[in-house]
């Protein structure tokens, strides 16, 4: 079966929701959004306190990495959102902009037009979306104690991380309104579903791009039958044609826009013959366009957890469990923070907390990692899982900075200000103090920060994948607009940066349509 639209958006996740909303503001264009996940969203998505239950659920792709050499060969869980709203249904709802130098660095690396001065208006635009102005309400007393402990150690109290403040200890701005998560689904997609020019197809996995004489003319996708017995909030197709299972084709008269994220977007490009020719030939995919950078530059923030048993009863979270944070630099003279220490009044590892019901944690993380990995196809089957290699701690400097973050977390819980919440350090433990012991602890416990990025890097050199207008090099009518285009991750939680990229991508698409 074959249909035609002006634009096809591949992926109904964070970026796809933004594109669906912004592109259909023009009633004269038609937009098809294809989402591989179910259109029935679990009720727990709306509950800010329930995010842990969503990891590994049907709202999660449940990815796994390949064995990580820097972690002693461990395989890590790599959650990615599945279904309308994507990873904005899983994330912890922090609204963090990052440091201006993050985006100035993008521009210096060839992404002209993406300096902080260029992108700031798009961050400002995010403040108008529903729930975006929500601050931290009714904070947990342990969160305040964490901030007082940071002050005791000499760290400044920060302003608004969602409005440009980039360092110090302070409160998160949270994407929570009226006690409910306000992710991309609620803020962007659902308000647009009534528009007759928007068609949303769920249970629809794109298997290949249709490239004809150097132009992306459309997509092929597998329409799966709707699952039975699944409960939750139904996100319906805005057009009510019956969704017959089978392989289907959709044509785009203007553009196809990939918004599958840093794992699925490079995977689809490679399945379509766009990527490193050597790799494509090895897995049996005919080469359509030689772009060796597809799947390269893949990276992620990396963290671990320092846990302590509290002297005081720790009440259940009323928001997301993580309201306060410290952003700091590992060395003098750095232009931006490279360490993030998030405080959570929850156990980082429930197994360690077994028998210690009142446990809180500090999560030190490296937020400007030097390590780079890659995404690769396992083979040519479009339904096969890709090979995910974040290369955690592959660069020795990342290991040393994470060790430094653990030392700082131990110092914070040892302060007088934090003493009511520090009965005994459970992890790594008070005896773990030497460099060797801390390195071993970090290698044993470091984990994904769930901020995957970089695998379709924006730039103009021979290893970039998209140009600064997000158009795929050498293929007309094809863009990528998600976290995969980031040259480097911002120094903080990256959800707001993904929204910014999609907002700007929508303007770029509209601008090209007017030419």
Buried (B, 14 or more C-beta within 10 A) or exposed (E): EEBBBBBBBBBBBBBBBBBBBBBBEEEEBBBBBBBBBBBBBBEBBBBBBBBBEBEEBBBBBBBEBBEBEBBEEBEBBBBBBBBBBBBBBBBBBBBBBBBBBBBBBBBEBBBBBBBBEBBBEBBEBBEEBBBBBBBBEEBBEBBBBBBBBBBBBEBEEBBBBBEBBBBBBBBBBBBBBEEBBBBBBBBBBBBBBEBEBBBBBBBBBBBBBBBEEEBBBBBBBBBBEBEEEEEBBBBEBBBEEEBEEEEBBBBBBBBBBBBBBBBBBBBBBBBBBBBBBEBBEEBEBEBBBBBBBBBBBBBBBBBBBBBBBBEBEBEEBBBBBBBBBBBBBBEEEBBBBBBBBBBBBBBBBEEBBEEBEBBBBBBBBBBBBBBBBBBBBEEEEBEEBBBBBBBBBBBEBBBBBBBBBBBBBBBBBBBEBBEEBBBEBBBBBEEBEEEEBBBBBBBEBBBBBBBBBBBBBBBEEEEBBBBBBBBBBEBBBBBBBBBBBBBBBBBBBBBBBBBBBBBBBBEBBBEEBEE
